[in-house]
Amino acid sequence: DVGSRSGALKSAASAPSAYPRQDACASQRDVRDWKGDEQMDHGLEIATLGGGCFWCLEAVFQELAAVRSVTSGYCGGNVAAPSYEAVCGGGTGHAEVVKIAFDPAALPFATLLDVFFAIHDPTTPNRQGNDVGTQYRSAIFCQSEAQRDAALAAAARAEAHWGRPVVTEIVGPVPAHPFWPAEDYHRDYFRLHGHQPYCAFVVAPKVVKARQAFAHLLAR
């Protein structure tokens, strides 16, 4: 099924030389709450967003000029250092998210959220297209009260645009939820595997939509 990521992962399983095996054991991973080198630059702001498959979000946000880094990972769950398999199983409570380091002077958080709400459907609970499960829920993990206020306003704009109730979870800033980076093979997934059916039929249209709607924000 090219419309769901389970089909893409099945394809990956048939070509192990191209797709490293998932690390099921947390002890084999860096189990620290990911801070990221980008936070050393005090001029940058962090956004943590969930909107379905993190391959899609990563591919879009990597193209924005004011974005310095995008890291796929997991947030909002009740297990430390979850594996991809555990998150997909639905038992950890995590959402697939991207952690974005961006320059707020060039790209206000409100504008970043407008991109976010345009490239996924925030009106479908626990689902994006054929990807179904709580890990695919729409969510914003706020870093500050200012981000929370901006998220609430952006959700209201999105609801007016979609014409249906927005179900995006707006979480925080207290209590804080740790971010856990995804396994290395998820990094730059669309750039490296754009030929895969899932990437071609699901990720690519979102990238094209973002390029058309937000051309003024793209890196030149």
Helices and strands as residue ranges (DSSP letters): H 5-13, G 26-28, G 37-40, E 45-51, H 54-61, E 67-75, H 84-88, E 95-102, H 109-119, E 127-128, E 131-132, G 134-136, E 138-141, H 145-162, E 169-171, E 179-181, G 184-186, H 189-193, H 197-198, I 199-203, H 204-213, G 215-217
